[in-house]
Amino acid sequence: MTAETGLPDTLRDLPAHTPGTVELADLELLLAGAYPPLKGFLGSFDTAMVIAGGRLADGTPWPVPVTLAVPEELTGHERIVLQDPEGVPLAVLSVAEAWQDPTSRGWRLAGELEPLRAPAHGPFHRLRRRPDELERPDGPLLAVATREPLHRKQLGQLRQVAERLGARVLVLPLLGGEHDEALVRALLAVRRDLPDGTRVVPVPLPPREVDGERDLLLRAHVAAAYGATHLLADEQQADTAEKIADGAPIPVVVPEPWAYDADVEVWRPVARIEPDHVQAELTRERLGELLDRGEPIPDWFTPPAVAAELAVARPPKHERGLTVFFTGLSGSGKSTVARGLADALVERGGRTVSLLDGDVVRRLLSAGLTFSRADRDLNIRRIGYVAAEITRHGGVAICAPIAPYAATRAEVRRMVSAVGDFVLVHVATPLEECERRDRKGLYAKARAGAIPEFTGISDPYEEPDPAVDGGADLRLDTTGLEPDEAVDRVLDLLVEGGWVRPA
């Protein structure tokens, strides 16, 4: 792909690449100067040293690999334009090294970056700032780098630590989770409960597959780049904070334990509460149950404005967007059951239902695609994208493709789960029964070699696997099963799960 939009003439012939979600966030932070001392993406030796010991090759402490994955065809170029998902060029990478990841065997590029323009994608961009755009206060600056709202307990602990340090407060919402907009709104809603002059600056820092120590260290490095002199950790991170104390760029402060005093109805340090007056805290699991059922979040736990944002981010299950994804061999009965489920939900009312049947999608959304593995994967990704958009807006998407490959089903699960709920139904009708039902004669043609790459005959079907695609939530063998019975089994699953109200 070549880069064209908004480029100087000298760069128009360079190849262009759109990084993935984490790499795009890394690119933004590198360009903003929020990853000092890094000037670009790391090479193989630096990456190996960081993974092994948390230090760059020159000995500088750094907690996580910051690398750029690319297709192999880009590894022969000296300069590459990096662009956002809308094709807007952000930077030019001067390639210093092309290397192959020893674990994934995927290709990586390393090198320094030449900025072209500031990124302008993502929510609440008006609040984002480069570190050098923030006014540095005289005296301590206490940062809170969080992926969660601040409830009454955390607000009290934050005020206590800030007062003890004589510090101003910088709240850094870490974007890249499932509900960025709700997180930022929830944090803005409690600014009045924080010390005067508190700033809220969203930072694109998606979750990574690293341990707690490296995650906290990365937050400390980013907070330090934004001028923080201290980073506030959660009290549950006391052991982690102690382990990283020598390697952190700024002190990581752990607040003393707080609890809700049921006698005087306030949150305060546990040391000041009579033991029999300590009220049990609302656990994450209990909070999730209340939200799933649409029940109010108690005022003693969180301010009403935060409770409202939690409800927006996690609506009651009977109102939440949902994708029901059927997978199975041709002739297994998945389309019949999917259509029956769609009809049953429409008859019950209260839900907007969209049916994405495999054959219909092939004629419209995926017209022109072949049945090669690459095109099959692309077909399923397109279905997943549409299903995720339906789910995002509170609808029910019912999908019924063959979807033979577990890794691609896992991609769809991730897409949908970022915005709502996902249910996988494996219509596990045996191949022999599918062939017996073959009204179109497809299996006979496949066995005769007239149809290449036919699932179940000349191409494999990978059954759902919890380790790869999360596994099936329901397994249906429609042999000897009436369509209405099969539909009822899926409906029972949705009712038990809370997504559909009982009839």
The 8 nearest C-alpha neighbors of each residue, nearest first, counted from 0:
[[1, 14, 15, 2, 16, 13, 3, 73],
 [2, 0, 14, 15, 13, 12, 3, 11],
 [1, 3, 15, 14, 11, 13, 4, 80],
 [4, 2, 11, 6, 1, 5, 12, 10],
 [3, 5, 6, 87, 2, 88, 86, 11],
 [4, 6, 3, 7, 88, 87, 2, 11],
 [7, 5, 4, 11, 3, 10, 8, 88],
 [6, 8, 9, 10, 11, 5, 3, 4],
 [9, 7, 11, 10, 6, 12, 3, 5],
 [8, 10, 7, 11, 12, 6, 13, 3],
 [11, 9, 8, 7, 13, 12, 6, 2],
 [12, 10, 8, 3, 13, 2, 9, 6],
 [11, 13, 10, 1, 14, 2, 9, 3],
 [14, 12, 10, 11, 79, 1, 2, 15],
 [15, 13, 1, 79, 0, 2, 80, 12],
 [16, 14, 80, 2, 1, 0, 79, 81],
 [15, 17, 81, 82, 18, 80, 14, 79],
 [16, 18, 82, 83, 81, 84, 19, 15],
 [19, 17, 23, 22, 16, 20, 81, 67],
 [18, 20, 22, 21, 23, 17, 68, 24],
 [19, 21, 23, 22, 24, 18, 205, 175],
 [22, 20, 24, 23, 19, 205, 25, 204],
 [21, 23, 25, 19, 24, 18, 20, 26],
 [24, 22, 26, 20, 18, 25, 21, 19],
 [23, 25, 27, 21, 203, 22, 26, 204],
 [26, 24, 22, 28, 23, 27, 29, 21],
 [27, 25, 23, 29, 24, 28, 22, 30],
 [26, 28, 24, 30, 25, 29, 31, 23],
 [27, 29, 31, 33, 25, 30, 26, 32],
 [28, 30, 26, 32, 31, 27, 34, 25],
 [29, 31, 27, 28, 32, 26, 114, 112],
 [32, 30, 28, 129, 29, 33, 27, 130],
 [31, 33, 29, 30, 34, 28, 35, 130],
 [32, 34, 28, 224, 31, 221, 35, 29],
 [35, 33, 29, 37, 32, 36, 28, 221],
 [36, 34, 37, 33, 32, 224, 38, 220],
 [35, 37, 34, 38, 32, 59, 33, 61],
 [38, 36, 35, 34, 39, 29, 40, 32],
 [39, 37, 111, 29, 36, 112, 40, 35],
 [38, 40, 111, 112, 110, 37, 29, 41],
 [39, 41, 109, 66, 110, 65, 67, 111],
 [42, 40, 109, 66, 65, 45, 46, 39],
 [41, 43, 109, 45, 44, 46, 96, 40],
 [42, 44, 46, 45, 47, 98, 41, 100],
 [45, 43, 47, 46, 42, 48, 56, 41],
 [46, 44, 56, 55, 48, 47, 42, 43],
 [47, 45, 43, 49, 44, 48, 64, 42],
 [46, 48, 44, 50, 45, 49, 51, 43],
 [49, 47, 51, 45, 46, 50, 55, 52],
 [50, 48, 53, 54, 46, 52, 51, 47],
 [51, 49, 47, 48, 52, 53, 46, 64],
 [52, 50, 48, 49, 47, 53, 54, 46],
 [51, 53, 49, 54, 48, 50, 62, 47],
 [52, 54, 49, 62, 61, 60, 50, 51],
 [55, 53, 60, 49, 61, 59, 58, 52],
 [54, 56, 45, 59, 58, 57, 49, 48],
 [55, 57, 45, 58, 48, 54, 44, 59],
 [58, 56, 55, 59, 54, 45, 60, 48],
 [57, 59, 55, 54, 56, 60, 61, 48],
 [60, 58, 55, 54, 57, 61, 56, 36],
 [59, 61, 54, 53, 58, 55, 62, 246],
 [60, 62, 54, 53, 55, 63, 59, 49],
 [61, 63, 53, 213, 217, 216, 49, 60],
 [64, 62, 61, 49, 65, 213, 50, 53],
 [63, 65, 46, 66, 49, 50, 41, 62],
 [66, 64, 40, 41, 63, 25, 67, 46],
 [65, 67, 40, 41, 64, 68, 107, 109],
 [66, 68, 107, 108, 40, 22, 69, 109],
 [69, 67, 107, 106, 66, 108, 105, 70],
 [68, 70, 106, 107, 71, 67, 73, 108],
 [71, 69, 72, 73, 106, 68, 74, 105],
 [70, 72, 73, 74, 106, 69, 105, 75],
 [73, 71, 70, 74, 75, 69, 76, 106],
 [74, 72, 71, 75, 70, 76, 69, 14],
 [75, 73, 71, 72, 76, 97, 108, 70],
 [74, 76, 73, 72, 77, 97, 71, 94],
 [77, 75, 74, 78, 73, 79, 94, 14],
 [76, 78, 94, 93, 75, 79, 95, 74],
 [79, 77, 93, 92, 76, 94, 91, 13],
 [80, 78, 92, 14, 91, 15, 13, 81],
 [81, 79, 91, 15, 90, 14, 92, 16],
 [82, 80, 16, 90, 15, 89, 17, 88],
 [81, 83, 88, 17, 89, 87, 86, 16],
 [82, 84, 86, 87, 85, 17, 88, 89],
 [85, 83, 86, 17, 82, 87, 18, 120],
 [86, 84, 83, 87, 82, 120, 17, 88],
 [85, 87, 83, 82, 84, 88, 4, 17],
 [86, 88, 82, 83, 85, 89, 4, 5],
 [89, 87, 82, 81, 90, 86, 80, 83],
 [88, 90, 115, 82, 116, 81, 114, 87],
 [91, 89, 114, 115, 81, 113, 80, 88],
 [90, 92, 80, 113, 79, 112, 81, 93],
 [91, 93, 112, 79, 78, 94, 111, 110],
 [94, 92, 78, 110, 111, 77, 95, 91],
 [93, 95, 110, 77, 96, 78, 109, 92],
 [94, 96, 110, 109, 93, 97, 108, 111],
 [97, 95, 109, 94, 108, 98, 42, 110],
 [96, 98, 108, 74, 107, 109, 106, 95],
 [99, 97, 107, 106, 96, 43, 108, 100],
 [98, 100, 106, 104, 105, 107, 101, 97],
 [99, 101, 104, 105, 102, 103, 106, 98],
 [102, 100, 104, 103, 99, 105, 98, 106],
 [103, 101, 100, 104, 105, 99, 106, 47],
 [102, 104, 105, 100, 101, 99, 106, 68],
 [105, 103, 100, 101, 99, 102, 106, 98],
 [104, 106, 103, 100, 99, 107, 68, 69],
 [105, 107, 99, 68, 69, 98, 71, 100],
 [108, 106, 68, 98, 67, 97, 69, 99],
 [109, 107, 97, 67, 96, 94, 98, 68],
 [110, 108, 42, 40, 96, 41, 95, 94],
 [109, 111, 95, 94, 93, 39, 40, 92],
 [110, 112, 39, 38, 93, 92, 40, 113],
 [113, 111, 92, 39, 91, 114, 90, 93],
 [112, 114, 91, 90, 92, 115, 111, 93],
 [115, 113, 90, 116, 112, 89, 30, 91],
 [114, 116, 90, 89, 113, 88, 117, 91],
 [117, 115, 89, 114, 118, 90, 88, 119],
 [116, 118, 119, 89, 115, 114, 30, 27],
 [119, 117, 120, 89, 116, 27, 83, 87],
 [118, 120, 117, 124, 121, 83, 116, 87],
 [121, 119, 118, 124, 122, 83, 84, 85],
 [120, 122, 124, 123, 119, 203, 118, 174],
 [121, 123, 124, 180, 120, 179, 125, 174],
 [124, 122, 125, 126, 121, 127, 180, 201],
 [123, 125, 127, 126, 122, 121, 119, 120],
 [124, 126, 123, 127, 128, 122, 119, 200],
 [127, 125, 124, 123, 200, 128, 201, 199],
 [128, 126, 124, 200, 201, 125, 202, 129],
 [129, 127, 132, 130, 126, 200, 133, 201],
 [128, 130, 31, 132, 131, 127, 133, 32],
 [129, 131, 225, 132, 133, 224, 128, 33],
 [130, 132, 129, 133, 225, 134, 32, 128],
 [133, 131, 129, 130, 128, 134, 225, 135],
 [134, 132, 131, 130, 135, 128, 129, 225],
 [133, 135, 136, 132, 131, 226, 130, 137],
 [136, 134, 133, 226, 137, 140, 225, 227],
 [137, 135, 138, 134, 140, 139, 167, 226],
 [138, 136, 135, 139, 140, 167, 166, 134],
 [137, 139, 136, 140, 166, 165, 167, 228],
 [140, 138, 166, 228, 141, 167, 165, 164],
 [139, 141, 227, 167, 166, 228, 168, 229],
 [140, 142, 168, 229, 230, 227, 166, 167],
 [143, 141, 169, 230, 227, 170, 168, 231],
 [142, 144, 170, 231, 171, 145, 230, 169],
 [145, 143, 171, 172, 170, 142, 218, 173],
 [144, 146, 172, 147, 173, 143, 171, 148],
 [145, 147, 173, 172, 148, 174, 144, 182],
 [146, 148, 145, 149, 182, 172, 173, 186],
 [149, 147, 185, 186, 182, 150, 146, 305],
 [148, 150, 153, 154, 147, 186, 151, 189],
 [149, 151, 301, 153, 152, 154, 148, 300],
 [152, 150, 154, 301, 153, 300, 155, 149],
 [151, 153, 155, 154, 150, 266, 156, 257],
 [154, 152, 156, 155, 150, 149, 151, 157],
 [155, 153, 151, 157, 152, 156, 149, 150],
 [156, 154, 158, 152, 153, 157, 151, 159],
 [155, 157, 153, 159, 154, 158, 254, 160],
 [158, 156, 154, 160, 159, 155, 153, 161],
 [157, 159, 161, 155, 156, 160, 162, 154],
 [158, 160, 156, 162, 157, 161, 155, 163],
 [161, 159, 163, 157, 162, 158, 164, 156],
 [162, 160, 166, 158, 164, 163, 159, 165],
 [163, 161, 165, 159, 160, 164, 158, 166],
 [162, 164, 160, 161, 165, 159, 166, 158],
 [165, 163, 166, 161, 162, 160, 139, 141],
 [164, 166, 162, 163, 161, 139, 167, 138],
 [167, 165, 139, 161, 140, 164, 141, 168],
 [166, 168, 140, 141, 197, 139, 161, 196],
 [167, 169, 141, 197, 140, 142, 166, 170],
 [168, 170, 142, 198, 197, 141, 199, 143],
 [171, 169, 199, 143, 142, 198, 144, 200],
 [170, 172, 144, 200, 201, 143, 199, 173],
 [173, 171, 201, 145, 144, 146, 202, 174],
 [174, 172, 202, 204, 146, 145, 203, 171],
 [175, 173, 203, 204, 179, 176, 205, 202],
 [174, 176, 205, 204, 203, 179, 173, 177],
 [177, 175, 174, 178, 179, 205, 206, 146],
 [176, 178, 417, 179, 418, 175, 416, 312],
 [179, 177, 181, 180, 176, 312, 182, 418],
 [178, 180, 182, 181, 174, 176, 177, 183],
 [179, 181, 183, 182, 178, 184, 122, 123],
 [180, 182, 184, 308, 178, 179, 183, 185],
 [183, 181, 179, 185, 180, 184, 148, 186],
 [182, 184, 186, 180, 185, 181, 187, 179],
 [185, 183, 187, 181, 186, 182, 188, 180],
 [184, 186, 305, 188, 182, 183, 187, 308],
 [187, 185, 183, 188, 184, 189, 148, 182],
 [188, 186, 184, 190, 185, 189, 183, 199],
 [187, 189, 185, 186, 190, 184, 304, 305],
 [190, 188, 192, 191, 187, 186, 185, 193],
 [191, 189, 193, 192, 187, 188, 186, 197],
 [190, 192, 189, 193, 188, 194, 195, 187],
 [193, 191, 189, 190, 194, 154, 158, 188],
 [192, 194, 190, 191, 195, 158, 197, 189],
 [195, 193, 197, 196, 158, 192, 168, 167],
 [196, 194, 197, 193, 167, 191, 168, 190],
 [195, 197, 198, 194, 167, 168, 193, 169],
 [198, 196, 168, 195, 169, 194, 167, 193],
 [199, 197, 169, 170, 196, 200, 168, 190],
 [198, 200, 170, 171, 169, 201, 197, 187],
 [199, 201, 171, 127, 126, 170, 198, 202],
 [202, 200, 172, 171, 127, 173, 199, 126],
 [201, 203, 173, 174, 204, 172, 171, 200],
 [204, 202, 174, 24, 173, 175, 205, 201],
 [203, 205, 173, 174, 202, 175, 24, 206],
 [206, 204, 175, 174, 21, 176, 203, 207],
 [207, 205, 204, 175, 208, 176, 21, 214],
 [208, 206, 209, 205, 214, 21, 204, 210],
 [207, 209, 206, 210, 214, 211, 63, 213],
 [210, 208, 207, 213, 214, 211, 63, 212],
 [209, 211, 212, 213, 214, 208, 207, 215],
 [212, 210, 214, 213, 215, 209, 239, 236],
 [211, 213, 215, 214, 210, 239, 216, 243],
 [214, 212, 216, 62, 215, 211, 210, 217],
 [213, 215, 211, 217, 216, 212, 210, 209],
 [214, 216, 218, 212, 217, 213, 211, 219],
 [217, 215, 213, 219, 218, 214, 247, 212],
 [218, 216, 220, 214, 219, 215, 62, 213],
 [217, 219, 215, 221, 216, 220, 222, 144],
 [218, 220, 216, 222, 217, 221, 223, 230],
 [221, 219, 217, 223, 218, 222, 248, 216],
 [222, 220, 224, 218, 223, 219, 33, 217],
 [221, 223, 219, 225, 224, 227, 220, 218],
 [224, 222, 227, 226, 220, 225, 221, 219],
 [225, 223, 221, 33, 222, 226, 130, 220],
 [226, 224, 130, 222, 223, 227, 221, 33],
 [225, 227, 223, 224, 135, 228, 222, 140],
 [228, 226, 223, 140, 222, 229, 142, 141],
 [227, 229, 140, 139, 249, 141, 226, 223],
 [230, 228, 141, 250, 227, 249, 251, 142],
 [231, 229, 251, 142, 141, 252, 143, 219],
 [230, 232, 252, 143, 251, 142, 253, 229],
 [233, 231, 253, 252, 236, 230, 251, 234],
 [232, 234, 236, 235, 253, 231, 254, 237],
 [233, 235, 236, 253, 237, 254, 256, 232],
 [236, 234, 233, 237, 238, 232, 253, 239],
 [237, 235, 239, 234, 233, 238, 240, 232],
 [236, 238, 240, 239, 234, 235, 253, 241],
 [237, 239, 241, 240, 236, 242, 235, 243],
 [240, 238, 242, 236, 241, 237, 212, 243],
 [241, 239, 237, 243, 238, 242, 236, 244],
 [240, 242, 238, 244, 239, 243, 237, 251],
 [243, 241, 239, 240, 244, 238, 212, 245],
 [242, 244, 246, 240, 241, 245, 247, 239],
 [243, 245, 241, 247, 246, 242, 240, 250],
 [244, 246, 243, 247, 242, 241, 248, 250],
 [247, 245, 243, 244, 248, 60, 216, 242],
 [246, 248, 249, 244, 245, 243, 216, 219],
 [247, 249, 220, 246, 219, 223, 250, 216],
 [250, 248, 247, 229, 228, 251, 223, 219],
 [251, 249, 229, 252, 230, 247, 244, 248],
 [252, 250, 230, 231, 229, 240, 232, 249],
 [251, 253, 231, 232, 230, 250, 254, 229],
 [252, 254, 232, 234, 237, 231, 233, 251],
 [255, 253, 234, 156, 256, 252, 160, 233],
 [254, 256, 257, 253, 234, 268, 156, 269],
 [257, 255, 269, 268, 254, 234, 258, 270],
 [256, 258, 268, 269, 267, 255, 152, 266],
 [259, 257, 269, 266, 267, 268, 260, 277],
 [258, 260, 266, 278, 265, 277, 261, 267],
 [261, 259, 277, 264, 265, 262, 276, 263],
 [260, 262, 264, 276, 263, 278, 259, 277],
 [263, 261, 260, 264, 276, 265, 277, 273],
 [262, 264, 261, 265, 260, 276, 259, 266],
 [265, 263, 261, 260, 262, 259, 266, 299],
 [266, 264, 260, 259, 263, 267, 261, 299],
 [267, 265, 259, 258, 260, 152, 257, 264],
 [266, 268, 257, 258, 265, 269, 259, 260],
 [269, 267, 257, 270, 271, 256, 258, 255],
 [268, 270, 257, 272, 271, 258, 256, 267],
 [269, 271, 268, 272, 256, 273, 257, 267],
 [272, 270, 269, 268, 273, 267, 260, 257],
 [273, 271, 269, 270, 274, 260, 276, 277],
 [272, 274, 276, 275, 271, 277, 270, 260],
 [275, 273, 276, 277, 272, 269, 270, 278],
 [274, 276, 273, 277, 278, 272, 261, 262],
 [275, 277, 273, 261, 274, 260, 262, 278],
 [278, 276, 260, 274, 275, 259, 261, 258],
 [279, 277, 259, 261, 276, 280, 260, 258],
 [278, 280, 277, 281, 259, 258, 282, 261],
 [279, 281, 282, 278, 258, 259, 300, 277],
 [280, 282, 285, 286, 279, 283, 300, 284],
 [281, 283, 285, 284, 280, 286, 287, 279],
 [282, 284, 286, 285, 287, 281, 288, 280],
 [285, 283, 287, 282, 286, 288, 281, 289],
 [286, 284, 288, 282, 287, 283, 281, 289],
 [285, 287, 283, 289, 288, 284, 282, 290],
 [286, 288, 284, 290, 285, 289, 291, 283],
 [287, 289, 285, 291, 286, 290, 292, 284],
 [290, 288, 294, 286, 292, 287, 291, 293],
 [289, 291, 293, 287, 292, 288, 315, 294],
 [292, 290, 315, 288, 316, 289, 293, 287],
 [293, 291, 315, 289, 290, 294, 288, 316],
 [292, 294, 315, 290, 291, 289, 295, 314],
 [293, 295, 289, 292, 290, 296, 291, 315],
 [296, 294, 297, 293, 289, 290, 306, 298],
 [295, 297, 306, 298, 294, 289, 300, 286],
 [298, 296, 299, 300, 295, 301, 306, 303],
 [297, 299, 300, 301, 302, 303, 296, 306],
 [298, 300, 297, 301, 151, 302, 264, 265],
 [301, 299, 298, 297, 151, 150, 281, 302],
 [300, 302, 150, 151, 298, 299, 305, 306],
 [303, 301, 305, 304, 298, 306, 151, 150],
 [304, 302, 306, 305, 307, 298, 301, 296],
 [305, 303, 307, 306, 302, 188, 308, 185],
 [304, 306, 185, 308, 307, 303, 302, 309],
 [307, 305, 303, 309, 304, 308, 296, 310],
 [306, 308, 310, 304, 305, 309, 303, 311],
 [309, 307, 311, 305, 310, 306, 181, 185],
 [308, 310, 306, 312, 311, 307, 313, 305],
 [309, 311, 313, 307, 314, 308, 312, 290],
 [312, 310, 308, 309, 313, 314, 307, 181],
 [313, 311, 309, 310, 178, 181, 308, 314],
 [312, 314, 310, 311, 309, 290, 315, 291],
 [315, 313, 310, 319, 311, 316, 318, 312],
 [316, 314, 291, 293, 292, 318, 317, 290],
 [315, 317, 498, 319, 291, 318, 497, 314],
 [316, 318, 498, 499, 315, 319, 497, 500],
 [319, 317, 316, 315, 314, 393, 320, 498],
 [320, 318, 316, 393, 314, 317, 315, 321],
 [393, 319, 321, 390, 394, 419, 395, 391],
 [320, 322, 420, 395, 390, 421, 419, 319],
 [321, 323, 396, 421, 395, 397, 324, 422],
 [322, 324, 422, 397, 423, 421, 396, 398],
 [323, 325, 398, 423, 397, 424, 322, 422],
 [326, 324, 424, 399, 398, 425, 423, 333],
 [327, 325, 401, 425, 402, 400, 426, 399],
 [328, 326, 426, 401, 425, 427, 331, 333],
 [327, 329, 331, 401, 330, 455, 454, 433],
 [328, 330, 331, 401, 327, 433, 454, 332],
 [329, 331, 433, 332, 328, 437, 436, 434],
 [330, 332, 428, 328, 433, 329, 333, 327],
 [333, 331, 335, 330, 334, 336, 477, 426],
 [332, 334, 336, 335, 331, 337, 426, 399],
 [335, 333, 337, 336, 399, 332, 338, 356],
 [334, 336, 338, 332, 333, 337, 339, 482],
 [335, 337, 339, 333, 338, 334, 486, 340],
 [338, 336, 334, 340, 339, 335, 333, 341],
 [339, 337, 341, 335, 340, 336, 334, 342],
 [338, 340, 336, 342, 337, 341, 486, 343],
 [341, 339, 343, 337, 338, 342, 486, 336],
 [342, 340, 338, 344, 339, 343, 337, 345],
 [341, 343, 339, 345, 340, 344, 346, 338],
 [342, 344, 340, 346, 341, 345, 339, 347],
 [345, 343, 347, 341, 346, 342, 340, 348],
 [344, 346, 348, 342, 347, 343, 341, 352],
 [345, 347, 343, 344, 348, 342, 341, 349],
 [348, 346, 344, 345, 343, 349, 502, 350],
 [349, 347, 345, 346, 350, 344, 351, 343],
 [348, 350, 347, 351, 345, 344, 318, 317],
 [351, 349, 348, 352, 394, 345, 395, 344],
 [350, 352, 394, 395, 353, 349, 345, 393],
 [351, 353, 395, 394, 396, 350, 341, 354],
 [354, 352, 396, 397, 395, 355, 351, 341],
 [353, 355, 397, 356, 396, 398, 352, 341],
 [356, 354, 398, 397, 360, 399, 357, 353],
 [355, 357, 399, 359, 398, 358, 354, 360],
 [356, 358, 400, 360, 399, 359, 361, 355],
 [357, 359, 361, 360, 356, 362, 400, 399],
 [360, 358, 362, 361, 356, 357, 363, 355],
 [359, 361, 364, 363, 357, 362, 358, 365],
 [360, 362, 365, 358, 359, 366, 363, 364],
 [363, 361, 366, 359, 360, 365, 358, 364],
 [364, 362, 360, 366, 365, 361, 359, 358],
 [363, 365, 360, 366, 361, 362, 381, 382],
 [364, 366, 361, 363, 368, 378, 360, 367],
 [367, 365, 362, 363, 361, 368, 364, 360],
 [368, 366, 365, 369, 361, 362, 363, 364],
 [369, 367, 366, 374, 365, 370, 378, 375],
 [368, 370, 371, 374, 367, 375, 372, 373],
 [371, 369, 375, 374, 372, 368, 452, 373],
 [372, 370, 374, 373, 369, 375, 452, 368],
 [371, 373, 375, 374, 376, 370, 452, 377],
 [374, 372, 376, 371, 375, 377, 370, 369],
 [375, 373, 377, 371, 376, 372, 368, 369],
 [376, 374, 378, 372, 377, 373, 370, 371],
 [375, 377, 379, 373, 374, 378, 372, 380],
 [376, 378, 374, 380, 375, 379, 381, 373],
 [379, 377, 375, 381, 376, 380, 365, 374],
 [380, 378, 382, 376, 381, 377, 383, 375],
 [381, 379, 383, 377, 382, 378, 384, 376],
 [382, 380, 384, 378, 383, 379, 377, 385],
 [381, 383, 379, 385, 380, 384, 386, 378],
 [384, 382, 380, 411, 386, 381, 385, 387],
 [383, 385, 381, 387, 386, 382, 380, 388],
 [386, 384, 388, 382, 387, 383, 389, 381],
 [385, 387, 383, 389, 396, 388, 384, 382],
 [388, 386, 415, 390, 384, 385, 389, 391],
 [387, 389, 391, 385, 390, 386, 384, 392],
 [390, 388, 386, 394, 387, 391, 392, 396],
 [389, 391, 320, 387, 394, 393, 321, 388],
 [392, 390, 388, 418, 389, 393, 387, 320],
 [393, 391, 390, 389, 394, 320, 388, 319],
 [320, 392, 394, 390, 319, 391, 318, 389],
 [395, 393, 320, 351, 390, 389, 392, 352],
 [394, 396, 352, 321, 322, 320, 351, 390],
 [397, 395, 322, 353, 386, 354, 352, 389],
 [396, 398, 354, 323, 322, 355, 324, 353],
 [399, 397, 355, 324, 356, 325, 354, 323],
 [398, 400, 325, 356, 357, 334, 333, 326],
 [401, 399, 357, 402, 326, 356, 398, 325],
 [400, 402, 326, 327, 403, 328, 329, 399],
 [403, 401, 400, 326, 404, 379, 408, 327],
 [404, 402, 460, 401, 461, 405, 459, 454],
 [405, 403, 461, 407, 406, 402, 408, 460],
 [404, 406, 408, 407, 468, 461, 409, 463],
 [407, 405, 409, 408, 404, 468, 467, 410],
 [408, 406, 410, 409, 405, 404, 376, 411],
 [407, 409, 405, 411, 410, 406, 468, 412],
 [408, 410, 468, 412, 406, 407, 411, 405],
 [411, 409, 407, 413, 408, 412, 414, 406],
 [410, 412, 383, 414, 408, 413, 409, 415],
 [411, 413, 409, 415, 410, 414, 416, 408],
 [412, 414, 416, 410, 411, 415, 417, 409],
 [415, 413, 411, 412, 417, 416, 387, 410],
 [414, 416, 387, 412, 417, 413, 418, 419],
 [415, 417, 419, 413, 420, 418, 414, 412],
 [416, 418, 177, 415, 414, 419, 413, 176],
 [419, 417, 391, 416, 415, 177, 390, 387],
 [420, 418, 416, 320, 390, 321, 415, 417],
 [419, 421, 321, 416, 320, 322, 415, 422],
 [420, 422, 322, 321, 416, 323, 412, 415],
 [421, 423, 323, 324, 472, 322, 424, 420],
 [424, 422, 324, 471, 472, 323, 325, 425],
 [423, 425, 325, 473, 471, 472, 474, 324],
 [426, 424, 474, 326, 427, 471, 327, 325],
 [425, 427, 475, 327, 428, 476, 333, 474],
 [428, 426, 476, 475, 425, 327, 429, 474],
 [427, 429, 476, 331, 477, 426, 478, 430],
 [430, 428, 431, 432, 427, 433, 476, 331],
 [429, 431, 433, 432, 434, 428, 455, 328],
 [432, 430, 434, 429, 433, 435, 428, 436],
 [431, 433, 435, 434, 430, 429, 436, 428],
 [432, 434, 330, 430, 436, 331, 435, 431],
 [435, 433, 437, 431, 432, 436, 442, 430],
 [434, 436, 432, 433, 437, 431, 438, 430],
 [437, 435, 433, 434, 438, 330, 432, 331],
 [436, 438, 434, 440, 435, 439, 330, 433],
 [439, 437, 440, 436, 441, 330, 435, 434],
 [440, 438, 441, 437, 442, 436, 443, 444],
 [439, 441, 443, 437, 438, 442, 444, 434],
 [440, 442, 444, 439, 443, 445, 437, 450],
 [441, 443, 445, 444, 440, 434, 446, 437],
 [444, 442, 446, 445, 440, 441, 447, 434],
 [443, 445, 447, 449, 441, 442, 446, 450],
 [446, 444, 450, 442, 448, 447, 443, 449],
 [447, 445, 443, 448, 444, 442, 456, 449],
 [446, 448, 444, 445, 449, 443, 450, 442],
 [447, 449, 445, 446, 450, 451, 444, 457],
 [448, 450, 444, 445, 447, 451, 446, 443],
 [451, 449, 445, 448, 444, 453, 452, 441],
 [450, 452, 453, 448, 449, 445, 457, 458],
 [453, 451, 458, 457, 454, 450, 370, 371],
 [452, 454, 457, 458, 451, 456, 445, 450],
 [455, 453, 458, 456, 459, 460, 457, 452],
 [454, 456, 459, 458, 460, 453, 457, 328],
 [457, 455, 454, 453, 458, 445, 446, 459],
 [456, 458, 452, 453, 454, 455, 451, 459],
 [459, 457, 454, 452, 453, 456, 455, 460],
 [460, 458, 455, 454, 461, 457, 403, 456],
 [459, 461, 403, 455, 454, 462, 404, 458],
 [462, 460, 404, 403, 405, 459, 463, 464],
 [461, 463, 460, 464, 405, 403, 425, 404],
 [464, 462, 470, 471, 405, 468, 461, 465],
 [463, 465, 470, 467, 466, 468, 469, 462],
 [466, 470, 464, 469, 467, 468, 463, 471],
 [465, 467, 464, 469, 468, 470, 463, 405],
 [468, 466, 464, 465, 469, 405, 406, 409],
 [469, 467, 409, 405, 470, 464, 465, 408],
 [470, 468, 465, 467, 466, 464, 471, 409],
 [471, 469, 465, 464, 463, 468, 472, 466],
 [470, 472, 423, 473, 424, 463, 425, 474],
 [471, 473, 423, 424, 422, 470, 474, 425],
 [472, 474, 424, 471, 425, 475, 423, 489],
 [475, 473, 425, 426, 424, 427, 471, 476],
 [476, 474, 426, 427, 477, 425, 473, 428],
 [477, 475, 428, 427, 478, 426, 474, 429],
 [476, 478, 480, 428, 475, 479, 332, 485],
 [479, 477, 480, 476, 428, 432, 429, 481],
 [478, 480, 477, 481, 476, 482, 432, 428],
 [481, 479, 477, 478, 482, 484, 485, 476],
 [480, 482, 484, 483, 485, 479, 477, 478],
 [483, 481, 485, 484, 336, 486, 480, 335],
 [484, 482, 486, 485, 481, 487, 339, 336],
 [483, 485, 487, 481, 482, 486, 488, 480],
 [486, 484, 482, 488, 487, 483, 336, 481],
 [485, 487, 483, 489, 488, 484, 336, 340],
 [488, 486, 490, 484, 485, 489, 491, 483],
 [489, 487, 491, 485, 486, 490, 484, 492],
 [488, 490, 492, 486, 491, 487, 493, 485],
 [491, 489, 487, 493, 492, 488, 494, 486],
 [490, 492, 488, 494, 489, 493, 487, 495],
 [493, 491, 489, 495, 490, 494, 496, 488],
 [494, 492, 496, 490, 498, 491, 495, 499],
 [493, 495, 499, 491, 497, 496, 492, 500],
 [496, 494, 492, 497, 493, 491, 498, 499],
 [495, 497, 493, 494, 498, 492, 499, 316],
 [498, 496, 494, 495, 499, 316, 317, 493],
 [499, 497, 317, 316, 493, 496, 494, 500],
 [500, 498, 494, 317, 497, 493, 501, 496],
 [499, 501, 494, 502, 317, 497, 498, 493],
 [500, 502, 494, 499, 495, 491, 497, 490],
 [501, 500, 347, 499, 494, 490, 344, 348]]
